[in-house]
């Protein structure tokens, strides 16, 4: 447990930030899962709309350093490849 006043404040800040970061990561993962499920179902139009939301969430998380910016770019690229592949197989 923190003893000094500043350490107590730091603990409060860290707790709030951790919860906020976990929420951002959770919503991001849910959106990625929505894209994967739409592709698996063969619904490319829904996959594209879900991808747009996922790209926004990934970019936001990357900009805030919740995930590494390169990871955001890599994940977006992989999703685009997945959707493109699903379109070609239709």
C-alpha positions, -999 to +999 in steps of 0.1 A: +000+000+000+012+035-008+023+057+021+028+091+007+001+114-007+016+114-042+019+075-042-018+073-033-027+096-061-005+076-085-023+044-075-057+060-082-045+072-116-030+038-125-062+020-115-084+043-136-061+041-166-058+003-164-096+000-164-099+024-193-072+006-213-089-028-206-122-014-219-106-002-251-088-035-257-120-054-250-141-034-274-113-037-300-111-074-297-149-077-299-149-057-331-122-079-346-142-110-337-172-094-355-152-091-387-139-127-385-174-140-378-189-121-408-161-134-431-167-170-418-204-166-425-196-154-461-212-120-456-186-098-472-207-066-471-212-069-433-175-078-430-165-045-447-188-024-425-175-042-394-139-037-407-144+001-409-153+001-372-125-022-364-100+000-382-111+030-362-107+012-329-073-002-339-060+032-350-073+048-318-057+022-296-024+025-316-025+063-313-030+060-275-002+034-272-027+009-257-013-014-284+018-008-305+010+013-336+027-013-358+004-040-344-026-019-353-013-016-389-005-053-391-039-063-378-057-040-403-036-054-431-044-090-422-081-082-420-081-065-454-064-096-469-090-119-452-119-098-467-103-097-501-098-134-501-134-140-491-146-117-519-126-136-545-140-170-534-176-157-538 
